[in-house]
Amino acid sequence: MDLSIIIVSYKVPDLLDNCLASLYAQTEGLEFEVLVVDNAPGDGSAEIVRDKYPQATLLEPDDNLGFAGGNNHAAKVATGKRLLLLNPDTVVLEGAIQKLWEYAKSKPEAGIVGGRTVRQDGSLEPTCCWANPGLWPLLCKATGLNVIAKGSRLFDREAMGWWQRDDDRPVDIITGCFLMIERALWEELEGFDPRFFMYAEEVDLCWRVRNKSKEIWFAHEPEVIHLVGASAGKASGSRLLAVNKAILQLFHKHRGWAYCMLADLLMVCGLLVRAVGLGLLGLAKGGDRKARAADLGKAALVQAGWLLNMEKVAGR
């Protein structure tokens, strides 16, 4: 078996259907298997897979395993030489999986490869890869410099806003929505760290791959449409807290306690800046901005409280 394609689905049955239809229509010249992890029993996803895609392997865990746990669960029964992690809110374009497979074979020095993501209108969706997170990017986000100087190599470094993802190059991080890795390397690393339920797991994986002296490569020709966040919902205060907690867990694991504390302070500042900005816009233009500002303000207070118990919050 050449490739095992793993899709972890959560409450997006229609998108999963589109993803699988495009996958089978656009993938030729490969011996591959598809493993679908249904993290939300009862949402109709299982029935779609059974009825329309019987060639796929459906895995139905008793509990929601999250993105990391779901992929780990499927990888245990995968038989391919390589694994492809593919989000259910993607649509495979023009032989993208075959192209990424061929690219991976041409890059023996690469531990992970990933392709380009676009929006439905064909424009770039830039979160397919990015630079390492850290204190400087957090400071730029907290002060709004990454927005004021969008595309700057200094102030917008993490998002790499100056680059249209229009050439192949080594990168720091490949997003888990369209990520290919050798199964032997995955097994050596024991997959995703299970402490990351959702968010930051691919950053941790990429860092551990680099520690094995392997490279991370981005390929611009393989393309998928990615409807960002369809499985996760909008950027509410609770979602931002979940993202921030995962990043703090990442920093605690790789950078230590003091680094984690500084990061938390910057994150709190960032939430407060966003809350104030939305509040002012709400006063001027109305809409739901004042309610969203209040939501972010509450999130900032919650995260500020983490400073008093960082070992419990990020050390798990």
PASEBA-1860 file (N, C-alpha, C; in nm, 3 decimals):
! residues 316
1> MDLSIIIV> 0.085/-0.120/0.000/0.000/0.000/0.000/0.088/0.125/0.000 ~ 0.065/0.214/-0.098/0.146/0.336/-0.107/0.111/0.436/0.001 ~ -0.018/0.464/0.016/-0.059/0.579/0.096/-0.185/0.549/0.176 ~ -0.184/0.593/0.301/-0.303/0.590/0.386/-0.349/0.734/0.406 ~ -0.471/0.764/0.364/-0.527/0.898/0.377/-0.621/0.898/0.498 ~ -0.590/0.983/0.595/-0.666/0.987/0.720/-0.747/1.116/0.726 ~ -0.878/1.101/0.747/-0.967/1.216/0.760/-1.038/1.207/0.894 ~ -1.017/1.305/0.979/-1.085/1.311/1.109/-1.199/1.410/1.097
9> SYKVPDLL> -1.322/1.360/1.112/-1.441/1.441/1.086/-1.516/1.471/1.215 ~ -1.568/1.595/1.223/-1.646/1.636/1.340/-1.758/1.729/1.296 ~ -1.877/1.675/1.290/-1.999/1.753/1.263/-1.996/1.831/1.132 ~ -1.937/1.771/1.028/-1.939/1.834/0.895/-1.971/1.728/0.790 ~ -2.086/1.661/0.801/-2.114/1.550/0.709/-2.117/1.591/0.562 ~ -2.175/1.705/0.531/-2.182/1.748/0.391/-2.044/1.780/0.335 ~ -1.962/1.845/0.417/-1.825/1.875/0.372/-1.744/1.747/0.357 ~ -1.763/1.654/0.448/-1.694/1.525/0.437/-1.732/1.455/0.306
17> DNCLASLY> -1.859/1.458/0.272/-1.907/1.400/0.147/-1.834/1.462/0.028 ~ -1.827/1.594/0.024/-1.758/1.663/-0.085/-1.610/1.628/-0.090 ~ -1.549/1.619/0.027/-1.408/1.586/0.035/-1.381/1.447/-0.023 ~ -1.460/1.349/0.020/-1.441/1.212/-0.027/-1.469/1.200/-0.176 ~ -1.572/1.268/-0.224/-1.604/1.263/-0.367/-1.488/1.316/-0.450 ~ -1.432/1.429/-0.408/-1.320/1.488/-0.482/-1.195/1.401/-0.470 ~ -1.174/1.344/-0.355/-1.057/1.259/-0.332/-1.057/1.141/-0.429 ~ -1.167/1.068/-0.435/-1.172/0.951/-0.523/-1.172/0.991/-0.670
25> AQTEGLEF> -1.231/1.105/-0.703/-1.236/1.149/-0.843/-1.100/1.198/-0.893 ~ -1.021/1.253/-0.802/-0.898/1.320/-0.843/-0.770/1.242/-0.813 ~ -0.782/1.121/-0.759/-0.661/1.048/-0.719/-0.649/0.920/-0.800 ~ -0.546/0.916/-0.886/-0.518/0.800/-0.970/-0.369/0.768/-0.965 ~ -0.336/0.647/-1.006/-0.195/0.608/-1.015/-0.132/0.579/-0.881 ~ -0.214/0.562/-0.778/-0.165/0.533/-0.644/-0.245/0.417/-0.585 ~ -0.178/0.331/-0.511/-0.250/0.235/-0.430/-0.272/0.301/-0.294 ~ -0.397/0.335/-0.263/-0.422/0.410/-0.141/-0.545/0.355/-0.069
33> EVLVVDNA> -0.550/0.385/0.059/-0.666/0.353/0.141/-0.711/0.481/0.210 ~ -0.839/0.489/0.242/-0.895/0.605/0.312/-0.951/0.558/0.444 ~ -0.909/0.624/0.551/-0.960/0.593/0.684/-1.029/0.718/0.738 ~ -1.157/0.706/0.768/-1.236/0.818/0.819/-1.266/0.794/0.967 ~ -1.227/0.889/1.050/-1.256/0.883/1.193/-1.376/0.973/1.220 ~ -1.486/0.914/1.266/-1.607/0.992/1.296/-1.605/1.030/1.443 ~ -1.568/1.156/1.470/-1.558/1.205/1.607/-1.690/1.257/1.663 ~ -1.797/1.251/1.582/-1.927/1.301/1.628/-2.036/1.203/1.585
41> PGDGSAEI> -2.046/1.090/1.653/-2.149/0.992/1.617/-2.288/1.054/1.617 ~ -2.367/1.016/1.516/-2.504/1.066/1.509/-2.522/1.187/1.422 ~ -2.414/1.240/1.363/-2.429/1.359/1.278/-2.453/1.325/1.132 ~ -2.460/1.196/1.100/-2.486/1.154/0.963/-2.363/1.119/0.883 ~ -2.244/1.148/0.937/-2.120/1.122/0.863/-2.100/0.972/0.838 ~ -2.126/0.892/0.941/-2.105/0.747/0.928/-2.192/0.689/0.818 ~ -2.317/0.733/0.811/-2.408/0.683/0.709/-2.361/0.721/0.569 ~ -2.309/0.842/0.554/-2.257/0.885/0.424/-2.142/0.796/0.380
49> VRDKYPQA> -2.050/0.768/0.471/-1.935/0.685/0.438/-1.980/0.543/0.402 ~ -2.068/0.486/0.483/-2.113/0.349/0.458/-2.189/0.338/0.325 ~ -2.276/0.433/0.299/-2.363/0.424/0.183/-2.295/0.462/0.052 ~ -2.211/0.566/0.057/-2.156/0.620/-0.067/-2.010/0.583/-0.091 ~ -1.937/0.551/0.016/-1.794/0.522/0.001/-1.758/0.394/0.078 ~ -1.815/0.281/0.040/-1.790/0.156/0.114/-1.645/0.111/0.106 ~ -1.570/0.163/0.008/-1.429/0.127/-0.003/-1.343/0.192/0.106 ~ -1.398/0.294/0.173/-1.327/0.360/0.283/-1.344/0.281/0.412
57> TLLEPDDN> -1.247/0.293/0.501/-1.255/0.231/0.633/-1.311/0.334/0.732 ~ -1.422/0.301/0.793/-1.486/0.391/0.889/-1.450/0.350/1.031 ~ -1.397/0.445/1.107/-1.361/0.421/1.247/-1.451/0.507/1.334 ~ -1.516/0.444/1.431/-1.613/0.513/1.516/-1.574/0.497/1.663 ~ -1.483/0.580/1.713/-1.447/0.571/1.855/-1.564/0.608/1.945 ~ -1.561/0.558/2.066/-1.670/0.585/2.160/-1.676/0.731/2.201 ~ -1.560/0.797/2.206/-1.552/0.937/2.249/-1.491/1.023/2.140 ~ -1.512/1.155/2.149/-1.445/1.249/2.060/-1.297/1.253/2.097
65> LGFAGGNN> -1.214/1.205/2.008/-1.070/1.195/2.036/-0.995/1.322/2.002 ~ -1.063/1.420/1.942/-0.993/1.539/1.897/-0.917/1.512/1.769 ~ -0.851/1.615/1.718/-0.776/1.600/1.593/-0.653/1.511/1.612 ~ -0.576/1.538/1.716/-0.455/1.460/1.740/-0.489/1.314/1.770 ~ -0.580/1.293/1.864/-0.617/1.157/1.901/-0.681/1.080/1.788 ~ -0.762/1.149/1.707/-0.827/1.084/1.594/-0.727/1.035/1.492 ~ -0.630/1.118/1.460/-0.526/1.077/1.365/-0.441/0.964/1.422 ~ -0.407/0.972/1.550/-0.331/0.864/1.612/-0.408/0.733/1.606
73> HAAKVATG> -0.538/0.740/1.630/-0.625/0.622/1.629/-0.623/0.555/1.492 ~ -0.638/0.635/1.387/-0.640/0.581/1.252/-0.503/0.530/1.208 ~ -0.398/0.601/1.247/-0.263/0.563/1.205/-0.225/0.423/1.255 ~ -0.285/0.382/1.367/-0.252/0.250/1.422/-0.297/0.137/1.331 ~ -0.397/0.161/1.248/-0.444/0.056/1.158/-0.408/0.086/1.011 ~ -0.338/0.194/0.987/-0.298/0.230/0.852/-0.189/0.136/0.802 ~ -0.188/0.112/0.672/-0.091/0.018/0.614/-0.002/0.082/0.508 ~ -0.025/0.211/0.476/0.051/0.276/0.370/0.194/0.309/0.409
81> KRLLLLNP> 0.279/0.325/0.309/0.417/0.366/0.333/0.423/0.509/0.386 ~ 0.328/0.588/0.343/0.316/0.725/0.392/0.175/0.749/0.441 ~ 0.161/0.848/0.528/0.031/0.892/0.576/0.003/1.031/0.521 ~ -0.121/1.053/0.480/-0.166/1.187/0.443/-0.277/1.227/0.537 ~ -0.255/1.334/0.612/-0.360/1.390/0.698/-0.436/1.493/0.615 ~ -0.566/1.471/0.603/-0.649/1.556/0.518/-0.773/1.599/0.594 ~ -0.799/1.730/0.598/-0.918/1.780/0.667/-1.045/1.746/0.589 ~ -1.156/1.726/0.661/-1.282/1.701/0.591/-1.337/1.824/0.520
89> DTVVLEGA> -1.290/1.943/0.557/-1.336/2.065/0.492/-1.243/2.106/0.378 ~ -1.188/2.005/0.309/-1.105/2.030/0.191/-1.171/1.968/0.069 ~ -1.133/2.019/-0.047/-1.173/1.962/-0.175/-1.045/1.941/-0.256 ~ -1.022/1.820/-0.299/-0.898/1.786/-0.370/-0.908/1.833/-0.515 ~ -0.806/1.903/-0.561/-0.805/1.959/-0.696/-0.700/1.891/-0.784 ~ -0.734/1.860/-0.905/-0.642/1.826/-1.014/-0.525/1.736/-0.972 ~ -0.556/1.620/-0.920/-0.452/1.523/-0.887/-0.359/1.566/-0.776 ~ -0.409/1.648/-0.683/-0.322/1.705/-0.579/-0.253/1.599/-0.495
97> IQKLWEYA> -0.323/1.491/-0.464/-0.264/1.389/-0.376/-0.152/1.315/-0.449 ~ -0.176/1.281/-0.576/-0.072/1.218/-0.656/0.051/1.310/-0.668 ~ 0.026/1.438/-0.691/0.137/1.534/-0.702/0.217/1.542/-0.573 ~ 0.148/1.545/-0.459/0.219/1.554/-0.332/0.296/1.426/-0.304 ~ 0.238/1.312/-0.342/0.307/1.183/-0.328/0.438/1.183/-0.409 ~ 0.431/1.225/-0.533/0.550/1.229/-0.619/0.653/1.328/-0.563 ~ 0.605/1.439/-0.510/0.697/1.538/-0.453/0.768/1.479/-0.331 ~ 0.695/1.408/-0.247/0.756/1.347/-0.128/0.863/1.247/-0.168
105> KSKPEAGI> 0.838/1.170/-0.274/0.937/1.074/-0.320/1.064/1.142/-0.371 ~ 1.047/1.264/-0.425/1.162/1.337/-0.480/1.243/1.410/-0.373 ~ 1.192/1.410/-0.248/1.258/1.482/-0.138/1.288/1.385/-0.023 ~ 1.386/1.297/-0.040/1.416/1.200/0.067/1.463/1.266/0.196 ~ 1.511/1.391/0.187/1.555/1.462/0.306/1.439/1.518/0.387 ~ 1.319/1.515/0.329/1.201/1.574/0.394/1.130/1.472/0.482 ~ 1.105/1.508/0.605/1.025/1.424/0.693/0.877/1.450/0.674 ~ 0.843/1.576/0.641/0.705/1.617/0.617/0.700/1.702/0.491
113> VGGRTVRQ> 0.597/1.682/0.410/0.571/1.771/0.297/0.424/1.812/0.302 ~ 0.397/1.928/0.247/0.260/1.977/0.243/0.236/2.057/0.117 ~ 0.110/2.074/0.078/0.076/2.147/-0.043/0.006/2.278/-0.016 ~ -0.037/2.339/-0.122/-0.097/2.473/-0.119/-0.248/2.463/-0.095 ~ -0.300/2.553/-0.015/-0.444/2.560/0.007/-0.498/2.690/-0.052 ~ -0.618/2.680/-0.111/-0.681/2.797/-0.171/-0.825/2.805/-0.120 ~ -0.885/2.924/-0.138/-1.025/2.944/-0.104/-1.112/2.897/-0.221 ~ -1.242/2.901/-0.201/-1.333/2.855/-0.305/-1.321/2.935/-0.434
121> DGSLEPTC> -1.281/3.063/-0.422/-1.266/3.146/-0.542/-1.129/3.131/-0.607 ~ -1.046/3.042/-0.552/-0.915/3.018/-0.610/-0.803/3.104/-0.554 ~ -0.838/3.200/-0.471/-0.734/3.284/-0.410/-0.661/3.209/-0.301 ~ -0.543/3.254/-0.269/-0.458/3.185/-0.172/-0.524/3.183/-0.034 ~ -0.520/3.066/0.030/-0.555/3.053/0.171/-0.421/3.024/0.242 ~ -0.360/3.125/0.303/-0.218/3.116/0.337/-0.182/3.031/0.458 ~ -0.279/2.976/0.530/-0.245/2.902/0.651/-0.197/2.760/0.625 ~ -0.168/2.727/0.500/-0.114/2.594/0.469/0.025/2.573/0.530
129> CWANPGLW> 0.095/2.682/0.555/0.226/2.673/0.620/0.257/2.807/0.683 ~ 0.344/2.807/0.780/0.381/2.932/0.845/0.514/2.917/0.917 ~ 0.564/3.027/0.970/0.690/3.026/1.044/0.663/2.992/1.191 ~ 0.769/2.963/1.263/0.756/2.921/1.402/0.688/3.028/1.487 ~ 0.596/2.986/1.574/0.540/3.080/1.672/0.644/3.111/1.779 ~ 0.626/3.224/1.845/0.722/3.263/1.950/0.682/3.395/2.013 ~ 0.768/3.448/2.099/0.736/3.570/2.172/0.728/3.691/2.079 ~ 0.817/3.700/1.980/0.813/3.815/1.892/0.683/3.819/1.810
137> PLLCKATG> 0.642/3.710/1.746/0.512/3.714/1.678/0.396/3.747/1.772 ~ 0.400/3.698/1.896/0.294/3.729/1.991/0.293/3.877/2.026 ~ 0.410/3.937/2.039/0.417/4.081/2.066/0.360/4.160/1.949 ~ 0.392/4.117/1.828/0.339/4.186/1.709/0.188/4.175/1.703 ~ 0.132/4.059/1.740/-0.013/4.042/1.742/-0.077/4.126/1.853 ~ -0.012/4.129/1.970/-0.066/4.203/2.084/-0.073/4.353/2.056 ~ 0.022/4.403/1.981/0.027/4.547/1.951/-0.039/4.582/1.818 ~ -0.081/4.481/1.744/-0.144/4.506/1.615/-0.046/4.533/1.502
145> LNVIAKGS> 0.084/4.519/1.529/0.183/4.548/1.426/0.172/4.453/1.307 ~ 0.129/4.330/1.333/0.116/4.235/1.223/0.003/4.274/1.128 ~ -0.094/4.349/1.179/-0.204/4.397/1.094/-0.166/4.529/1.028 ~ -0.107/4.619/1.107/-0.067/4.750/1.053/0.036/4.732/0.942 ~ 0.130/4.640/0.965/0.237/4.616/0.867/0.221/4.478/0.806 ~ 0.101/4.447/0.762/0.073/4.315/0.702/0.165/4.290/0.583 ~ 0.226/4.172/0.583/0.319/4.138/0.476/0.464/4.172/0.509 ~ 0.486/4.238/0.623/0.622/4.274/0.662/0.700/4.151/0.707
153> RLFDREAM> 0.823/4.140/0.663/0.908/4.028/0.705/0.945/4.039/0.852 ~ 0.935/4.158/0.908/0.968/4.179/1.048/0.847/4.162/1.138 ~ 0.737/4.227/1.103/0.621/4.232/1.192/0.514/4.126/1.161 ~ 0.520/4.067/1.043/0.422/3.965/1.004/0.495/3.833/0.975 ~ 0.596/3.806/1.057/0.687/3.696/1.028/0.620/3.559/1.036 ~ 0.538/3.537/1.139/0.479/3.404/1.157/0.387/3.366/1.040 ~ 0.308/3.462/0.992/0.216/3.435/0.882/0.284/3.436/0.746 ~ 0.408/3.485/0.741/0.481/3.496/0.614/0.395/3.563/0.507
161> GWWQRDDD> 0.336/3.678/0.545/0.240/3.745/0.459/0.297/3.801/0.331 ~ 0.428/3.806/0.317/0.491/3.858/0.197/0.499/3.753/0.085 ~ 0.471/3.627/0.118/0.492/3.516/0.024/0.359/3.456/-0.019 ~ 0.337/3.444/-0.147/0.212/3.393/-0.203/0.208/3.241/-0.215 ~ 0.302/3.173/-0.155/0.309/3.026/-0.162/0.312/2.982/-0.307 ~ 0.395/3.051/-0.387/0.401/3.027/-0.530/0.531/2.963/-0.576 ~ 0.607/2.908/-0.481/0.726/2.830/-0.515/0.750/2.728/-0.405 ~ 0.834/2.629/-0.435/0.867/2.526/-0.337/0.980/2.576/-0.248
169> RPVDIITG> 0.969/2.547/-0.118/1.077/2.587/-0.027/1.062/2.516/0.108 ~ 1.172/2.505/0.182/1.160/2.453/0.319/1.090/2.555/0.408 ~ 1.008/2.507/0.499/0.932/2.594/0.589/0.944/2.539/0.732 ~ 0.895/2.617/0.827/0.897/2.571/0.966/0.781/2.477/0.997 ~ 0.660/2.515/0.952/0.539/2.442/0.992/0.452/2.414/0.870 ~ 0.405/2.291/0.858/0.302/2.254/0.761/0.173/2.229/0.839 ~ 0.063/2.285/0.790/-0.066/2.269/0.856/-0.114/2.124/0.843 ~ -0.182/2.077/0.949/-0.230/1.939/0.950/-0.346/1.912/0.858
177> CFLMIERA> -0.395/2.014/0.785/-0.509/1.991/0.695/-0.467/1.919/0.567 ~ -0.338/1.923/0.532/-0.290/1.863/0.407/-0.141/1.834/0.427 ~ -0.113/1.732/0.504/0.023/1.703/0.551/0.056/1.557/0.525 ~ 0.172/1.533/0.462/0.215/1.397/0.431/0.345/1.366/0.506 ~ 0.350/1.245/0.564/0.466/1.203/0.643/0.488/1.054/0.623 ~ 0.612/1.012/0.625/0.642/0.869/0.617/0.585/0.799/0.741 ~ 0.522/0.684/0.718/0.462/0.614/0.832/0.569/0.568/0.931 ~ 0.686/0.528/0.881/0.792/0.484/0.971/0.837/0.596/1.064
185> LWEELEGF> 0.845/0.719/1.010/0.883/0.834/1.093/0.772/0.866/1.192 ~ 0.648/0.862/1.146/0.534/0.884/1.235/0.538/0.786/1.352 ~ 0.562/0.660/1.323/0.565/0.559/1.429/0.685/0.579/1.521 ~ 0.797/0.620/1.465/0.915/0.648/1.548/0.887/0.762/1.646 ~ 0.812/0.861/1.600/0.777/0.977/1.685/0.654/0.950/1.771 ~ 0.591/0.835/1.750/0.466/0.797/1.818/0.354/0.894/1.787 ~ 0.352/0.944/1.665/0.243/1.028/1.617/0.233/1.161/1.688 ~ 0.111/1.214/1.691/0.087/1.339/1.761/0.096/1.317/1.911
193> DPRFFMYA> 0.146/1.418/1.981/0.145/1.415/2.126/0.000/1.425/2.173 ~ -0.052/1.327/2.246/-0.194/1.327/2.282/-0.236/1.438/2.376 ~ -0.141/1.511/2.435/-0.182/1.622/2.522/-0.245/1.735/2.439 ~ -0.218/1.738/2.308/-0.277/1.839/2.222/-0.406/1.784/2.163 ~ -0.519/1.820/2.226/-0.648/1.770/2.180/-0.680/1.826/2.041 ~ -0.657/1.955/2.027/-0.681/2.023/1.899/-0.603/2.153/1.902 ~ -0.534/2.184/1.794/-0.448/2.301/1.779/-0.308/2.273/1.832 ~ -0.208/2.322/1.760/-0.065/2.317/1.794/-0.002/2.180/1.779
201> EEVDLCWR> -0.084/2.076/1.753/-0.025/1.943/1.742/0.070/1.931/1.624 ~ 0.038/1.999/1.511/0.126/1.989/1.396/0.254/2.068/1.416 ~ 0.249/2.175/1.497/0.371/2.250/1.529/0.465/2.161/1.610 ~ 0.410/2.097/1.711/0.489/2.005/1.793/0.547/1.893/1.707 ~ 0.467/1.838/1.616/0.515/1.730/1.529/0.629/1.779/1.440 ~ 0.612/1.897/1.380/0.717/1.951/1.293/0.845/1.977/1.370 ~ 0.834/2.027/1.491/0.954/2.051/1.572/1.024/1.920/1.604 ~ 0.947/1.816/1.634/1.008/1.686/1.665/1.070/1.622/1.540
209> VRNKSKEI> 1.008/1.645/1.425/1.067/1.596/1.300/1.201/1.664/1.275 ~ 1.207/1.795/1.297/1.334/1.867/1.280/1.441/1.817/1.377 ~ 1.399/1.779/1.496/1.494/1.725/1.593/1.555/1.593/1.547 ~ 1.488/1.529/1.451/1.540/1.407/1.390/1.624/1.437/1.266 ~ 1.660/1.565/1.248/1.741/1.612/1.136/1.672/1.592/1.001 ~ 1.539/1.595/1.003/1.461/1.589/0.881/1.409/1.730/0.848 ~ 1.384/1.755/0.720/1.337/1.886/0.678/1.186/1.887/0.658 ~ 1.129/2.008/0.655/0.986/2.029/0.629/0.977/2.106/0.498
217> WFAHEPEV> 0.909/2.049/0.398/0.904/2.114/0.267/0.761/2.145/0.223 ~ 0.747/2.262/0.162/0.620/2.304/0.103/0.629/2.290/-0.048 ~ 0.526/2.231/-0.109/0.518/2.217/-0.255/0.400/2.300/-0.305 ~ 0.424/2.385/-0.404/0.320/2.479/-0.445/0.223/2.423/-0.549 ~ 0.258/2.316/-0.618/0.170/2.265/-0.724/0.051/2.183/-0.672 ~ 0.068/2.095/-0.574/-0.050/2.024/-0.522/-0.142/2.122/-0.448 ~ -0.268/2.128/-0.492/-0.361/2.226/-0.434/-0.490/2.160/-0.388 ~ -0.539/2.206/-0.273/-0.672/2.169/-0.227/-0.744/2.297/-0.184
225> IHLVGASA> -0.876/2.297/-0.200/-0.957/2.403/-0.141/-0.970/2.373/0.008 ~ -0.953/2.475/0.092/-0.968/2.456/0.236/-1.064/2.561/0.292 ~ -1.174/2.513/0.347/-1.271/2.602/0.412/-1.231/2.614/0.559 ~ -1.143/2.707/0.588/-1.075/2.714/0.718/-1.172/2.722/0.833 ~ -1.154/2.632/0.930/-1.230/2.640/1.054/-1.370/2.586/1.048 ~ -1.407/2.519/0.939/-1.545/2.472/0.928/-1.580/2.372/1.037 ~ -1.481/2.293/1.080/-1.508/2.195/1.184/-1.496/2.253/1.324 ~ -1.438/2.372/1.334/-1.408/2.427/1.465/-1.498/2.543/1.505
233> GKASGSRL> -1.559/2.610/1.407/-1.646/2.722/1.441/-1.573/2.856/1.431 ~ -1.645/2.963/1.466/-1.590/3.096/1.456/-1.492/3.125/1.570 ~ -1.418/3.236/1.554/-1.315/3.273/1.650/-1.377/3.339/1.773 ~ -1.454/3.262/1.849/-1.512/3.312/1.973/-1.406/3.317/2.082 ~ -1.444/3.377/2.195/-1.350/3.381/2.307/-1.310/3.242/2.352 ~ -1.405/3.149/2.355/-1.374/3.013/2.400/-1.280/2.943/2.303 ~ -1.300/2.967/2.173/-1.210/2.904/2.076/-1.070/2.963/2.087 ~ -1.060/3.094/2.102/-0.928/3.157/2.117/-0.857/3.108/2.243
241> LAVNKAIL> -0.933/3.085/2.349/-0.874/3.030/2.470/-0.820/2.889/2.445 ~ -0.894/2.809/2.367/-0.847/2.675/2.336/-0.719/2.679/2.254 ~ -0.714/2.769/2.156/-0.592/2.785/2.076/-0.476/2.829/2.163 ~ -0.499/2.931/2.245/-0.392/2.985/2.330/-0.342/2.882/2.430 ~ -0.434/2.804/2.486/-0.392/2.700/2.580/-0.302/2.598/2.512 ~ -0.338/2.559/2.390/-0.255/2.463/2.316/-0.117/2.519/2.289 ~ -0.110/2.648/2.253/0.020/2.709/2.226/0.103/2.718/2.354 ~ 0.038/2.748/2.466/0.110/2.751/2.593/0.161/2.612/2.630
249> QLFHKHRG> 0.082/2.509/2.603/0.129/2.372/2.626/0.251/2.342/2.539 ~ 0.248/2.391/2.416/0.361/2.374/2.325/0.486/2.442/2.380 ~ 0.470/2.568/2.423/0.584/2.642/2.475/0.636/2.580/2.605 ~ 0.545/2.536/2.690/0.586/2.473/2.815/0.670/2.349/2.787 ~ 0.629/2.272/2.688/0.700/2.148/2.654/0.837/2.175/2.595 ~ 0.847/2.275/2.505/0.969/2.295/2.428/1.056/2.413/2.476 ~ 0.994/2.511/2.547/1.069/2.632/2.581/1.082/2.656/2.731 ~ 0.998/2.592/2.810/1.011/2.607/2.954/0.908/2.700/3.015
257> WAYCMLAD> 0.907/2.700/3.148/0.804/2.769/3.226/0.809/2.920/3.208 ~ 0.928/2.982/3.217/0.940/3.127/3.209/0.892/3.178/3.073 ~ 0.930/3.110/2.968/0.888/3.146/2.832/0.735/3.140/2.823 ~ 0.679/3.037/2.884/0.534/3.017/2.883/0.462/3.133/2.954 ~ 0.515/3.179/3.064/0.455/3.289/3.139/0.456/3.418/3.057 ~ 0.568/3.447/2.992/0.576/3.566/2.907/0.477/3.558/2.791 ~ 0.467/3.438/2.733/0.372/3.419/2.623/0.229/3.444/2.670 ~ 0.195/3.398/2.789/0.060/3.416/2.840/0.029/3.565/2.857
265> LLMVCGLL> 0.123/3.640/2.910/0.103/3.784/2.927/0.076/3.852/2.792 ~ 0.152/3.815/2.691/0.133/3.874/2.558/-0.002/3.835/2.499 ~ -0.043/3.711/2.524/-0.173/3.667/2.474/-0.287/3.744/2.540 ~ -0.276/3.768/2.671/-0.377/3.846/2.741/-0.385/3.987/2.683 ~ -0.269/4.048/2.659/-0.266/4.181/2.598/-0.332/4.180/2.460 ~ -0.304/4.075/2.384/-0.363/4.064/2.252/-0.515/4.055/2.256 ~ -0.568/3.976/2.350/-0.713/3.964/2.365/-0.775/4.097/2.405 ~ -0.709/4.169/2.496/-0.761/4.298/2.541/-0.760/4.400/2.428
273> VRAVGLGL> -0.653/4.402/2.349/-0.647/4.495/2.236/-0.760/4.468/2.138 ~ -0.784/4.339/2.109/-0.892/4.304/2.017/-1.029/4.342/2.075 ~ -1.044/4.320/2.206/-1.171/4.354/2.271/-1.198/4.504/2.265 ~ -1.096/4.584/2.295/-1.112/4.730/2.291/-1.142/4.775/2.149 ~ -1.069/4.721/2.052/-1.091/4.760/1.913/-1.232/4.728/1.866 ~ -1.280/4.608/1.899/-1.416/4.570/1.860/-1.520/4.656/1.933 ~ -1.492/4.688/2.060/-1.584/4.771/2.135/-1.599/4.909/2.074 ~ -1.487/4.968/2.032/-1.492/5.100/1.968/-1.566/5.094/1.835
281> LGLAKGGD> -1.542/4.988/1.759/-1.614/4.971/1.633/-1.764/4.952/1.658 ~ -1.795/4.881/1.768/-1.935/4.860/1.803/-2.006/4.990/1.835 ~ -1.936/5.079/1.905/-1.995/5.209/1.936/-2.019/5.291/1.809 ~ -1.927/5.277/1.713/-1.936/5.357/1.591/-2.030/5.297/1.487 ~ -2.029/5.165/1.476/-2.102/5.102/1.366/-2.211/5.005/1.410 ~ -2.216/4.974/1.538/-2.320/4.884/1.586/-2.295/4.739/1.551 ~ -2.402/4.665/1.529/-2.389/4.523/1.499/-2.361/4.442/1.625 ~ -2.301/4.326/1.607/-2.273/4.239/1.721/-2.135/4.262/1.780
289> RKARAADL> -2.070/4.372/1.739/-1.931/4.394/1.780/-1.917/4.412/1.931 ~ -2.013/4.481/1.994/-2.003/4.501/2.139/-2.014/4.369/2.213 ~ -2.101/4.282/2.168/-2.113/4.150/2.232/-1.986/4.068/2.212 ~ -1.929/4.076/2.093/-1.803/4.004/2.067/-1.689/4.062/2.150 ~ -1.689/4.194/2.166/-1.587/4.259/2.248/-1.597/4.213/2.393 ~ -1.719/4.203/2.444/-1.739/4.155/2.581/-1.691/4.010/2.596 ~ -1.718/3.930/2.494/-1.675/3.790/2.493/-1.523/3.780/2.501 ~ -1.454/3.862/2.422/-1.308/3.861/2.422/-1.253/3.916/2.554
297> GKAALVQA> -1.320/4.015/2.611/-1.277/4.069/2.739/-1.284/3.964/2.848 ~ -1.392/3.885/2.849/-1.405/3.776/2.946/-1.295/3.672/2.925 ~ -1.266/3.643/2.799/-1.159/3.547/2.769/-1.025/3.597/2.822 ~ -1.000/3.728/2.808/-0.875/3.785/2.858/-0.864/3.769/3.009 ~ -0.974/3.789/3.080/-0.974/3.772/3.225/-0.946/3.626/3.264 ~ -1.008/3.534/3.191/-0.985/3.392/3.219/-0.837/3.359/3.198 ~ -0.782/3.405/3.086/-0.643/3.372/3.057/-0.548/3.440/3.154 ~ -0.581/3.559/3.200/-0.498/3.626/3.300/-0.489/3.541/3.426
305> GWLLNMEK> -0.598/3.474/3.459/-0.599/3.387/3.577/-0.508/3.267/3.563 ~ -0.476/3.229/3.438/-0.385/3.116/3.418/-0.247/3.142/3.474 ~ -0.209/3.270/3.483/-0.077/3.305/3.535/-0.057/3.253/3.677 ~ -0.165/3.236/3.750/-0.158/3.191/3.888/-0.142/3.039/3.898 ~ -0.165/2.969/3.789/-0.159/2.822/3.794/-0.110/2.766/3.660 ~ 0.001/2.821/3.612/0.048/2.786/3.477/0.088/2.639/3.466 ~ 0.144/2.584/3.571/0.185/2.444/3.563/0.065/2.353/3.536 ~ -0.048/2.384/3.596/-0.168/2.303/3.574/-0.226/2.327/3.437
313> VAGR> -0.225/2.453/3.392/-0.285/2.488/3.264/-0.204/2.432/3.148 ~ -0.074/2.455/3.149/0.011/2.424/3.032/0.101/2.303/3.051 ~ 0.114/2.257/3.173/0.211/2.152/3.199/0.160/2.011/3.177 ~ 0.030/1.999/3.142/-0.026/1.866/3.125/0.002/1.810/2.987
END
